[in-house]
Amino acid sequence: MYHYFKYSLFVLCMTCKLFLFGTDLKEVSNFGSNPGNLKLFTFNDSLAKNKAIVLVLHGCVQNADKIEELSDWKKAALKNDFVVFYPQQKIINNASNCFNFFFESDINKNGECLSIYQMMRYAIDTLKIDSTRIFLYGASAGACMSEVGCANYPWLMNTAAICAGIPYRTVTGAKTVNLL
């Protein structure tokens, strides 16, 4: 009986948290052909015209909600009036939920790199964000994928914050998977 009560209380608390606070992240599926098969979540994208944007890329074993919880970009976006995009890996692409910054098929203006570019084009063309104020923030594998974006589309990026990433193209190929 005690375990049932404890479990019920936990479920009630989690339901209340989601109901009262929600995630506030909105999924967007129509940002392009998405050759890298990524997800996109956005925050503060209504009335985005002429706003800056920060793309926040998560690390391994994380997702959009987790990197938001750890970094609190939503609070900064509300305070400073900018848009936040959260590209998210899918387990089907990488069992550790890491961005594939080490596969040629995902980093040379194709695959996941092209999907992230399409997210930026969606922000520019559809939401009308300020194309001179595009910023990247990445943690771990997200940091490495931020470097991939900067290397492939330097004219589009204003600045990138690389947190716990390794230098661009330090490792490539399937052997890299053993390091993750």
C-alpha positions in Angstrom: 0.0 0.0 0.0 2.8 2.4 0.9 4.6 1.9 -2.5 1.3 2.4 -4.3 0.8 5.7 -2.5 4.4 6.8 -3.1 4.1 6.0 -6.8 0.7 7.7 -7.1 2.1 10.8 -5.4 5.1 10.9 -7.8 2.8 10.6 -10.9 0.6 13.3 -9.6 3.6 15.6 -9.0 5.0 15.0 -12.5 1.6 15.6 -14.1 1.2 18.9 -12.2 4.6 20.0 -13.2 3.9 19.3 -16.9 0.4 20.9 -16.7 1.6 24.0 -14.8 5.0 24.6 -16.4 5.0 22.5 -19.6 8.1 22.3 -21.7 7.3 25.4 -23.7 9.2 23.9 -26.6 7.3 23.6 -29.8 8.2 20.9 -32.4 8.5 22.0 -36.0 8.5 19.3 -38.7 8.3 21.4 -41.9 11.7 23.1 -41.9 13.0 21.4 -45.0 13.7 18.0 -46.5 15.7 17.1 -43.4 18.2 14.7 -44.9 19.8 14.1 -41.4 16.5 13.0 -39.9 16.7 15.4 -36.9 13.9 16.9 -34.9 13.5 20.7 -34.3 12.1 22.3 -31.2 11.7 26.1 -30.9 11.1 28.6 -28.2 9.9 32.2 -28.4 9.5 32.1 -32.2 6.2 34.0 -32.4 6.8 37.5 -33.7 10.4 36.5 -34.5 10.9 39.2 -37.2 14.3 40.8 -36.8 15.2 38.9 -33.7 18.5 37.1 -33.1 18.5 33.3 -32.8 20.5 30.9 -30.8 20.7 27.2 -31.9 21.3 25.1 -28.9 22.8 21.6 -29.7 22.7 19.0 -27.0 25.3 16.5 -26.0 25.2 12.7 -26.0 22.4 11.0 -24.0 20.6 14.3 -24.0 17.7 15.9 -25.9 16.2 19.3 -26.3 14.4 19.3 -22.9 17.5 18.2 -21.1 19.8 20.8 -22.6 17.2 23.4 -21.9 16.9 22.2 -18.3 20.7 22.4 -17.8 21.3 25.7 -19.6 18.1 27.7 -19.2 18.2 29.4 -22.6 14.5 30.0 -22.3 15.0 32.5 -19.4 17.7 34.3 -21.4 15.5 34.4 -24.5 12.6 36.0 -22.6 14.8 38.5 -20.9 16.7 39.5 -24.1 13.9 38.8 -26.7 15.6 36.3 -29.0 14.5 33.0 -30.6 15.9 29.6 -29.5 16.1 26.6 -31.8 16.9 23.1 -30.3 17.9 20.7 -33.0 17.5 17.2 -31.5 19.1 13.9 -32.5 17.0 10.8 -32.9 18.0 7.4 -31.4 17.5 5.8 -34.8 20.5 7.9 -36.1 22.8 7.3 -33.1 22.1 4.9 -30.2 23.8 7.3 -27.7 21.7 10.2 -29.1 24.9 12.0 -30.1 25.0 14.3 -33.2 27.1 12.4 -35.8 29.9 15.0 -36.1 32.3 12.2 -37.2 30.7 10.7 -40.3 31.5 12.2 -43.6 27.9 11.6 -44.7 26.7 14.0 -41.9 29.3 16.8 -42.0 30.0 17.9 -45.6 27.0 20.1 -46.3 24.8 17.0 -46.2 23.1 14.7 -43.7 22.7 16.2 -40.2 24.8 19.3 -41.2 22.3 20.1 -44.0 19.3 19.5 -41.7 20.7 22.2 -39.3 21.4 24.5 -42.2 17.7 24.0 -43.3 16.7 24.9 -39.8 18.6 28.2 -40.1 17.1 28.9 -43.6 13.6 28.2 -42.1 14.4 30.8 -39.4 15.5 33.3 -42.0 13.0 32.7 -44.7 9.9 31.8 -42.7 10.3 33.5 -39.3 12.2 36.4 -40.8 14.8 36.5 -38.0 17.8 38.8 -38.3 20.2 36.8 -40.5 23.2 38.7 -39.2 22.5 37.5 -35.6 22.7 33.7 -35.8 24.5 32.1 -32.9 25.3 28.5 -32.0 25.8 27.0 -28.5 26.8 23.3 -28.3 27.7 20.9 -25.5 29.8 17.8 -26.1 28.7 16.2 -29.4 26.5 19.3 -29.9 29.7 21.5 -29.7 31.3 19.3 -32.3 28.3 19.7 -34.6 28.3 23.4 -34.0 31.9 23.4 -35.3 30.7 21.5 -38.4 28.1 24.2 -39.0 30.6 27.0 -38.7 33.1 25.2 -41.0 30.4 24.6 -43.7 28.5 27.8 -43.4 30.8 30.5 -42.0 29.0 33.3 -43.7 25.8 32.4 -41.8 27.1 32.1 -38.3 27.9 35.1 -36.1 29.5 33.3 -33.2 29.5 29.8 -31.7 30.1 28.8 -28.1 31.9 25.4 -28.0 31.5 23.7 -24.7 33.4 20.4 -24.2 33.9 19.8 -27.9 37.0 18.5 -29.7 38.6 20.4 -32.6 36.8 20.1 -36.0 37.7 16.9 -37.9 40.0 15.6 -35.1 38.3 12.2 -35.5 36.2 10.8 -38.4 34.7 7.5 -39.3 33.2 4.6 -37.5 36.1 4.1 -35.1 34.9 7.3 -33.4 31.9 5.6 -32.1 34.1 3.7 -29.6 35.1 7.0 -28.1 31.6 8.1 -27.3 
